[in-house]
Amino acid sequence: MFAERGTGLNRCIESPCNVNYSKEQGREEALDKCESAPCRMDGPSPRERRHEAILDAAEALFIEQGYDRTSLAEIVRRSGGSLATLYELFGNKQGLLHAIAIRWRDETMLERMERAPDDTRANIDVLMGYVARECEFRRSPRAIALIRMLVSECLRDRDFAVQTYRDLHIPAIEELSELFACWTTAGKAEIDDAEAAAHLFMSILTGDSLLSTLAGVEAGILDEAQVRWRLQPFISHFKIV
């Protein structure tokens, strides 16, 4: 799930909801000065806060009124800041969408389900915990909206599609591959090709429910119980315990 962002701002980074463009350059310079040692407090810098504020505004507007119908000026008005800062941080609207997707990746990456050193759960329980969180996330309105936007933009721009595949899908495959290889080395699974198994696992998890997600057919989106059932041959074949 997308993480909620903090709302408490100190005087150094306070900004209006509606941008006064005639004063914006001076305000941006003042914000940059706040990153100096006397002004900056613990936590994100003003620049980092601006980055997150713009992302939050873009994400909300993309979901509310659609990616194509949202203008950069609207994002700036909602987030505070300037178009110059937006261009500097993200390049363009497509860059914003990519950054939102990266944030999604970071918040749902496999490390959230990796066991702590003293965790005594069975590997199969670790895997099912990952499935439960992924199913919950993928059925959320936010995730469904983001998936639709990403697919639409990927169909429109091949370079964006390649970048999205590289930055979102491949890291998940690499994390799963490493985990499966570790289990095999420890004698807790018999996986001869960890990377191929990772691709297979993701295919089962996503399955034909992706088409249902894109079409808005909620009944066709897999729930946790359905994914668990589909994973039984995977678990049995690779002898995951």
N, C-alpha and C positions, 0 to 999 in steps of 0.2 A: 504494500500500500504506500502511496505517496506520503512522505513524512510531513507533518504539520510544522510550519515555520514559526519561530518566535516572533512576537509582536512588540516587545519592549524595546524602545529606542531611547538613547540618551540625547542630550541637546546637540551633541556634535554631529549626529546623523539624522536629526529630525527633518522630515521633508513633507511638503504639502501633497495632497492627493491630486490636485489639479496643477499642472505645470504652468508657471509663468515664464514663457520662453525668453522674454527680454532680460530676465534676471538669472536664467539657468546657468550660463557660463560661470558667473561669480559663485553661485551656489555649489557647482561641481568643484571649483577650485577650493572652496572652504571645506568641502567634504574630504578632499585629498589631504588638506593640511591636518585634518583630524586623525590621520593615520600616524602622525608623529608620536613619539613616546609620551609626552606630557598629556596628550589628549586621549590616546587609545586606551581602552579598558580591556580586561580579559575577554576572550571570545572573538567572534568574527570581526574583521576590519570593516570600516565603512564601505570599501570597495566590494568586499565579499557580501555585505548586506545588500548592496545595490544589485549585485549579480543575482542573489536569491530573490529579491523583490521583483526584478524583471521576469525571472523564470516563473514565479508564482502567478504574476499577473498574466503572462502569456498562456500558461497552462489553463488558468481559469477561463480566460476569454476564448481560447480555442475550443474548450468543452462547451461553453455557454452558447456561442454563436457560430462555431465552425472555423476551421483553419483558414479556408479561403476568404471568408468574410471578415476576418479580423485584420485590422491595419496596425502597422507599427506605432502610429500616433496614438491609437487607443491603448496600446500596451503601455506606452510612456505615461499617458494621463493617469492610468490606474496605478502604476508602480511608483511614480515620481522619478525624477532623473531627466535625462535628455536623450534625444535620438543619437547624438554623438557617442554617448556612453554605450547605448545599445549596440550600435554598429561596431564599436571597439571590442566589446565583449563577445558578441555573437555573430557579427558579420551581416546577417540578414534574417529574414523570417524563417527560412529553412534551417539556419544555424540554431535558432531558438528551439525549433522542433527537435533537432538532434540532441541539444543539451537537455531537454526535458526527458528524452528517451534514455540518455546516459544516466540521469538522476534515477530513473526507474530501474535501470540495470543495477546501479550501486545499491539501491534499497532492497533489491530482491535477489542479490547474488548468493551464490551457494554458501558463502561463509556464514550466513545467518543460521544455517542448519548444521554446520560442522560442529562436532562434539568438542567440548572442553576436555582437557587431559584427564580429568577425574570422572568423566561421564561414563556410566556403565551401561547405557542403552545398547541394545543389539543394533547392528547395522541396518537391518530391515526396518527397525523403528525410526532410525535416522532418515532413511529414504522415505518412509511414509509421512514423517513430519514435514519433509520438503514438499511432498505431494500435496498435503493439506494446505500449506501456506500458499503454494502456487495456485491451487484451485480457487481458494478464497480470493486471491488477488485478481486472477483472470476473469472472475465473474463480477468484479466491481465495475460500476459505471465508468469510473475514471480509466481503468485499464482498457475496457472495451473501446472507449472513445479514442484513446491513444493508439491502440492497435489499428483501428480504422484509418486514422490520420497517417500513420506510418506507411501502411500498405498503399494508400492512395498516392502518397508522395513518391514512394518507391516505384510505382508503376509509371509515374510521370517523369522521373529522373533516374536514369540507370546509375549514375555516379553516387547519388544519394542512397540508392538501394544497396550498392556494394559496401558503402561506408556503414550503413545500418547493420548489414549482415556481419561485417567484420567487428563492429564495436558492441553489438548486443548478443548475437548468437554465438560467435566463436568463444568469447570469454566463458560463457556458461558451459560450453562443450569442454573447454580446457579444464575447468574446475571439476566437472564430473569425471573426466578422464583420470585426473590425478587422484581423486577419491577412490574410484574403482580399482586403479592400479595399486593403491595403498592397501585396500581390502584384500586383494589377491596376494600381495606380498605377505600379509599377515595371516594368510590361510583362512580368511573369513569369506572368501568368494573364489570362484573359478572362472575368471574372465580373461580369455585369451587375447582379446583386442579391446583395450579399455576405451579407445577413441570411438570405435565402431559401436560399442555398447552405449556410450554416452549419446551418440546420435540416435540410436534406437530408443533409448529411454525418453529423450525429448520428443521423438515422433509419437510415442505412445501417450505422453502427457498432453501434447497438443492435439494430435489426431485430427479427425474430421470435424472436431468442434471449432477449429479456426474458421472454417467456412460458415458455420452457424453464427459465430461471433460477428463476422463481417456482414452477414445477411440480417442480423438482428433477430435470429430465431433462438430465443432463450432455451427452449426445450432441447435443442441440439447441443448446447454447451455442456461438456462433461462435468459432473460433480465428483467429489472425492471418492465416493463409493464406486462409481463407474470406472474411474482411473485405477483404483486399487484392484478391481476385478481384472482389468486389462493387463495389469502388471504381473499377475500371478505366473504366467508362462515365463516372463523375463526373470523373475526371482528364482523360479524353479530351475530354469536352464543354467543360470550362472551360479546356482547354489549359494545365494546370499543368505547369511544367517545373522 
